């Protein structure tokens, strides 16, 4: 009976989904996402021994807005999956520290990630329902 509990079969989409949710909740202070307001669905997953590769759809639960597709690699740690941290997990969505200060170019038309003093955030129109730039939402 103890052997059966130790070798629990976690090779299923629900176990992967829960691990992705746990990962996103642990990163709330970095991402600003309230995972409780999001619908997280595993659209596909493959297993290879102690590793899983998952495609995950993340969208607002209220139905507004589109879905964001993310790929995750997870490692088996005991009886659960643990999301492998992304190599490009920095403050910038373009990779760790991307920007002119480290010699990497931003995509054409991309606003500076470090605007000159006194200029603040770039101007422009935000999508409907988007919180104001600089808000703590």
Secondary structure, DSSP 8 states (H G I E B T S, - for coil): -HHHHHT----SHHHHHHHHHHHHHHTHHHH---GGGEEEEEEEEEEETTEEEEEEEEEETTS-S--EEEEEEEEEETTEEEE---TT-SSBTTBTT-SGGGT----TT---SS--TTT-S------TT---TT---
